[in-house]
Amino acid sequence: MPALAASNSGKVTVPKKFKKQIKKVKAKTGLPVLVPQKIWVPTKPSRTYAQQFTTEKSYTLELDAAPGCNGANACFLAEFIGTRGGDYSFKRKVNLSHGIVGRWRPVSCGASCAPAFIQWKEFGVLYEIQDKGVGKHEKRWMQKLANSAIQHGPR
């Protein structure tokens, strides 16, 4: 669990939180949806909000700490993305389940902080997880999230 865990934090069961959105994504894109089973959030899980954005070739499932956040830095928590035929954005390699070699990037800060990212390819789709709630072991945490998504398979 990340080092900044507070008493009002917890784990969100991702497939349950995005149940309605996953159905819409599958209907519109036909892509296999991969998400981890659970993700730690620095707020009460009951105070998280699910959004979904789709095109014919991609989906984005966004988890926020406020309704209508739309990726704003103050309320963004995590994102799960699938893009048919997508390309890697990062160079750092990471070993994942089923012999998959993915790519990752740690949190980066400038005027504001960008979340940690992990990417991998499976089923002809580039999958990506962004997580703002990582602790000091970012790489291991992101591997754990990606491995959970890979091991649980398409939703």
C-alpha positions as CSV (number, residue, x, y, z in Angstrom):
1,M,0.0,0.0,0.0
2,P,1.3,3.5,-0.8
3,A,3.0,5.3,2.1
4,L,0.5,8.1,2.2
5,A,-2.5,5.9,3.1
6,A,-4.8,7.7,5.5
7,S,-7.7,6.5,7.6
8,N,-10.2,7.7,5.0
9,S,-8.5,5.9,2.1
10,G,-9.3,2.5,0.8
11,K,-9.4,0.2,-2.2
12,V,-11.9,0.5,-5.0
13,T,-13.0,-2.7,-6.7
14,V,-12.4,-1.5,-10.3
15,P,-14.7,-3.9,-12.3
16,K,-17.6,-3.2,-10.0
17,K,-17.0,0.6,-10.0
18,F,-17.0,0.6,-13.9
19,K,-19.6,-2.1,-14.5
20,K,-21.9,0.2,-16.5
21,Q,-19.0,1.9,-18.4
22,I,-17.4,-1.4,-19.3
23,K,-20.6,-2.6,-21.0
24,K,-20.7,0.7,-23.0
25,V,-17.1,0.4,-24.0
26,K,-17.4,-3.2,-25.2
27,A,-20.5,-2.3,-27.2
28,K,-18.9,0.7,-28.9
29,T,-15.3,-0.5,-29.4
30,G,-15.4,-4.3,-29.4
31,L,-12.0,-4.1,-27.5
32,P,-11.2,-6.5,-24.6
33,V,-11.3,-4.3,-21.5
34,L,-8.5,-5.0,-19.1
35,V,-8.5,-3.4,-15.6
36,P,-7.0,-4.4,-12.3
37,Q,-9.2,-6.0,-9.7
38,K,-8.6,-3.3,-7.1
39,I,-6.8,0.0,-6.8
40,W,-5.9,2.0,-3.7
41,V,-7.3,5.5,-3.5
42,P,-6.4,8.3,-1.1
43,T,-10.1,9.0,-0.4
44,K,-13.1,7.0,0.7
45,P,-13.9,4.5,-2.1
46,S,-17.6,5.6,-1.8
47,R,-16.5,9.1,-2.8
48,T,-15.0,8.0,-6.2
49,Y,-16.7,8.6,-9.5
50,A,-16.4,6.7,-12.7
51,Q,-16.4,8.2,-16.2
52,Q,-15.9,6.7,-19.6
53,F,-14.8,8.1,-23.0
54,T,-14.8,6.0,-26.2
55,T,-14.0,6.2,-29.8
56,E,-14.2,3.3,-32.3
57,K,-10.5,2.4,-31.6
58,S,-10.1,3.3,-27.9
59,Y,-11.6,3.7,-24.5
60,T,-10.7,5.6,-21.4
61,L,-12.1,4.7,-18.0
62,E,-11.4,7.5,-15.5
63,L,-11.6,7.3,-11.7
64,D,-12.0,10.7,-10.0
65,A,-12.6,12.1,-6.5
66,A,-15.3,14.5,-7.8
67,P,-18.1,14.2,-10.3
68,G,-17.4,15.7,-13.7
69,C,-13.6,16.0,-13.0
70,N,-12.6,15.3,-16.6
71,G,-8.9,14.7,-15.7
72,A,-8.4,17.9,-13.6
73,N,-5.2,17.5,-11.5
74,A,-7.1,18.3,-8.2
75,C,-9.6,15.4,-8.5
76,F,-8.0,12.9,-10.9
77,L,-7.2,9.5,-9.3
78,A,-6.5,6.9,-12.0
79,E,-7.2,6.0,-15.6
80,F,-7.4,2.8,-17.6
81,I,-7.0,3.1,-21.3
82,G,-7.1,0.7,-24.3
83,T,-6.1,1.7,-27.8
84,R,-6.3,-0.6,-30.8
85,G,-2.9,-0.6,-32.5
86,G,-1.4,2.0,-30.1
87,D,2.3,2.6,-29.7
88,Y,4.4,2.8,-26.5
89,S,5.1,6.3,-25.1
90,F,7.9,5.4,-22.7
91,K,11.3,3.6,-22.9
92,R,11.8,2.1,-19.5
93,K,11.0,-1.6,-19.7
94,V,9.2,-3.6,-17.0
95,N,8.5,-7.4,-16.9
96,L,4.9,-8.3,-16.4
97,S,2.8,-11.5,-16.1
98,H,2.5,-14.0,-19.0
99,G,6.0,-13.0,-20.2
100,I,4.8,-9.6,-21.4
101,V,7.4,-6.8,-21.4
102,G,5.7,-3.4,-20.8
103,R,6.9,0.2,-20.4
104,W,6.5,2.5,-17.5
105,R,7.2,6.1,-16.3
106,P,7.3,7.3,-12.7
107,V,5.4,10.3,-11.4
108,S,6.9,13.5,-12.9
109,C,6.4,17.0,-11.5
110,G,6.8,20.4,-13.0
111,A,4.1,23.1,-12.6
112,S,1.9,20.1,-11.5
113,C,2.5,16.4,-11.1
114,A,1.7,13.8,-13.8
115,P,0.7,10.3,-12.5
116,A,2.8,7.2,-12.8
117,F,2.1,5.3,-16.1
118,I,2.5,1.7,-17.2
119,Q,1.8,0.3,-20.7
120,W,1.7,-3.1,-22.3
121,K,0.4,-4.7,-25.4
122,E,-2.0,-7.6,-25.6
123,F,-4.7,-8.7,-28.1
124,G,-3.5,-6.1,-30.6
125,V,-4.3,-3.4,-28.0
126,L,-2.0,-1.0,-26.1
127,Y,-3.2,-0.9,-22.5
128,E,-2.2,1.9,-20.1
129,I,-2.8,2.6,-16.4
130,Q,-2.2,5.9,-14.9
131,D,-2.3,6.2,-11.1
132,K,-1.9,9.3,-9.0
133,G,-1.9,7.4,-5.7
134,V,1.4,5.5,-5.9
135,G,3.8,5.5,-3.0
136,K,7.6,5.4,-2.9
137,H,7.8,2.0,-4.7
138,E,6.2,3.3,-7.9
139,K,7.5,0.7,-10.3
140,R,6.5,-2.3,-8.1
141,W,3.0,-0.7,-7.5
142,M,2.4,-0.1,-11.2
143,Q,3.6,-3.7,-12.0
144,K,1.1,-5.0,-9.5
145,L,-1.8,-3.1,-11.1
146,A,-0.9,-4.2,-14.7
147,N,-0.3,-7.8,-13.6
148,S,-3.8,-7.8,-11.9
149,A,-5.3,-6.6,-15.2
150,I,-3.5,-9.2,-17.2
151,Q,-4.2,-12.1,-14.9
152,H,-7.9,-11.3,-14.5
153,G,-8.2,-11.1,-18.3
154,P,-10.9,-9.3,-20.4
155,R,-13.9,-8.1,-18.4
